[in-house]
Amino acid sequence: MMVKSQGKFRKKNGIVLLRRVNWYWDIRIYLPIILILGFLLYNHGGAKEAPMTNIMEHEAAIAETYGFEDTEPVEPSYDEKNIIALARLADSVGGHRSDDVKKIIMWVAINRTEDNRNGYGKSLIDEINRPNQWQGYKEDAYYLDSTYLLACQVYDAWKSGYSRPIYPDMLWFVLNNDGSITVRNQFKEGKNRSEMTFGQE
């Protein structure tokens, strides 16, 4: 007579056999699936994104450590645009001339922004970019660092109200062959025309 075993083992014909395990309870089938699900859940839920401020602080620390510069373009201020326009004007029109000549060119442009009797009186950039006014001028012309510093000085003097080297009615100039510049209060020859010359050797 065979007794049904309720434990781990059962006997059959006097031989002890392992208990038959149904396939749906076999851990060997489900173990790989359980491990994969556990791995995916752990990586998805456990790894949180770092806050943006920490990332930015980290990048700033790296840039400071290795001497990297911030390459994000910065929009120039209104004053900066005017100064650059003055430097471009001076170097494209009066290139290879003295600093004194370049300053006078800048002051003529400033005079035009304040004149309302001769068809001028626009903003500084608009007067500098006015077509057919400055021989050799280009809006994207290259300018020297030294000319930029001159433009800063002239612009600051204008905004601070310091005395200017030419009269406010000097709106035109002629570049002379000897490297000098002559400024005039009238474009054409006239009875009341006055002129001044700067930058003589």
Stockholm file with secondary structure:
# STOCKHOLM 1.0

chainA/1-201         MMVKSQGKFRKKNGIVLLRRVNWYWDIRIYLPIILILGFLLYNHGGAKEAPMTNIMEHEAAIAETYGFEDTEPVEPSYDEKNIIALARLADSVGGHRSDDVKKIIMWVAINRTEDNRNGYGKSLIDEINRPNQWQGYKEDAYYLDSTYLLACQVYDAWKSGYSRPIYPDMLWFVLNNDGSITVRNQFKEGKNRSEMTFGQE
#=GR chainA/1-201 SS CCCCCCSSEEEETTEEEECCCCGGGCHHHHHHHHHHHHHHHHHHHHCCCCCHHHHHHHHHHHHHHHTCCCCSCCCCCHHHHHHHHHHHHHHHHSTTSCHHHHHHHHHHHHHHHTCCSSSCCSCHHHHHTCTTSSTTCCTTCCCCHHHHHHHHHHHHHHHHTCCCSSCTTCCEEEECTTSCEEEESCSSCCTTCCEEEECCC
#=GC SS_cons         CCCCCCSSEEEETTEEEECCCCGGGCHHHHHHHHHHHHHHHHHHHHCCCCCHHHHHHHHHHHHHHHTCCCCSCCCCCHHHHHHHHHHHHHHHHSTTSCHHHHHHHHHHHHHHHTCCSSSCCSCHHHHHTCTTSSTTCCTTCCCCHHHHHHHHHHHHHHHHTCCCSSCTTCCEEEECTTSCEEEESCSSCCTTCCEEEECCC
//
